[in-house]
């Protein structure tokens, strides 16, 4: 019997430039599912710093930049890695226009 895993998209998360400052601001809501693929996009006019916990700096993206994290592309001891449920992505910086976006994708067996 075959086992299929379907990819599903979680709701797009966004934060506009006016809500981003020198302290971390949440980008939408926490992840609702174990996330296997995440795309972070910075469509503001400045480099921004991103965090997985709103405290520690984890990565930066230049203006117009994006990061694709395919954390489950390789299996580890029979299990793919995931970004945990309830992870809240956050951003900080000083943009004067534009938005940031987080796209999240998860798997569901059928």
NORTA-V615322 format. One line per field, one symbol per residue. ss: DSSP state (~ for helix, > for strand, _ for the rest). phi: phi as a letter, one per 40 degrees, with the letter a starting at -180 (. if undefined). psi: psi as a letter, one per 20 degrees, with the letter a starting at -180 (. if undefined). A space follows every 10 residues. Layout:
BEGIN
ss=???
phi=???
psi=???
END
This chain:
BEGIN
ss=____>>>>>_ __>>>>~~~_ ____>>____ ____>_>>>> >>>>___>>> >_______>> >____>>>>> ____>>__>> __>______> >>_____>>> >>>>>>>>>_
phi=.cbbbccbcc ccbaacdccb acbcbcbgbc ccbccbabbb bbbbcacbbb acbgbccbab bcdgcabbbb cbcbcbfgbc caccdgcbcb aaibcbagbb bbbbbbbbca
psi=pqpqpqpqpr ppqqpqhhip aiqppqobrq pirophpppp pnlajrpqpq qijjgpphqq prpjrqpoom ikhpqolipq qqpqqjpoqr qqamqirarq qpppqrqpq.
END
